[in-house]
Amino acid sequence: TLFPYTTLFRSLRQIQAFLRLFYLHFFAVLVQTLKNRGKLTEPEVRYLMYQAVQACSYLHAQRVIHRDIKVGNFFLNADMELRLGDFGLAVRLKEGETKIK
């Protein structure tokens, strides 16, 4: 499972709210990092873009479409590891589907 304590929550909305708080607590929002530093170096941008593409590739391999990819939904930790968050609009395609109905 994604989170081993899901039985503590009454609904998917509660799980999403918890995960949102979890990410906000442990990861600095990329937008805030950019505001604090002013800019990123070219190697940093390449590294972050690589991670963003890998995240999207993984999701698509799992047949998940995020539908709200923007800078504010990427979270960055102190080791420059990027995480994609806020899956509130995400959908999973059923087997055989090629697009959202």
N, C-alpha and C positions, 0 to 999 in steps of 0.2 A: 504494500500500500504506500501511497504518497506520504502519509503521516500516520504513525502507529497509534495515535490516540484519538482517532476519528470518532470512536464511540462516546467521547466526552461531549460531542457537539450534537445538537438537535437537527441541524440542517446544513445543506451545502453552503448556504449564505454565511452561516456562522464559521464554517471552515475557511471560506474565502476571506472573511474579515480577519480571522486569526492569522492566516498566512500573510495577508497584506501588512498587518502590524509587525509580524515577524521579520519580513523583508525590510520594512522601514526602520526597524530597530537595529538590525545587524548590517545593513548595507547603506552606504551613502548614495543618494540619488545622483545619477550621472550629471544632471543639470547643475546641482549644487557644487559638484566637483569642478565643473567648468567655470562656474561663477567664482569659486575660491581661487583657482589657479590661473584663470584667464585664458589659457590655451593648453593644448596637448601637443606633444612632439609628434612628428610623422611616424616614428616607429610605434608609439603608443596608439595612435589612431589605427595603424595597420593591425596591431594586435587586437584591439577592441572590435574592429570590423570583422576580423576573422572569427572571433568568438560569437558575434551577432549572427553571422551567416551560419555557423555551426549550430547555434540554437534553433534557428529557423529550419535548417535541414533536418535536425532531429525531430522537431515537431511535425514536419511534413511526413517524415518516415513513419510517424505514429498516427498519421492521418488527422492531425490536429491543425486547425487554422486559427491563429491568434486573433486576427481582425482588429487589433488596436496597437500595432507596433509604432512606437514613437520614442523619442529620447527619454521622456519622463517615465517610461515603463521599463527602462533598463537600470539595473542597480549594480553598483561597483563596490568591491571591498578593498581593503588596504593592499592586497596582493594583485590589484588590477584584474580581478576575475569578474567577468560580466555575468549577470543573471537577468533573465527576462521575467517580468512579473505581470500582475494584473490580467488574469485570464477570465475576467468577467464577461467578455464578449466572445470568447473562444468557442469553437464548435469542433466536434469530431465527426468526420465523414464516416458513414456506414460503409461496409464492404461493398464494392461495386460502384459507389458514388464517385463522381469526378468533380462535382461542384455543389455548392450550397443551393438548396431549393428555395 
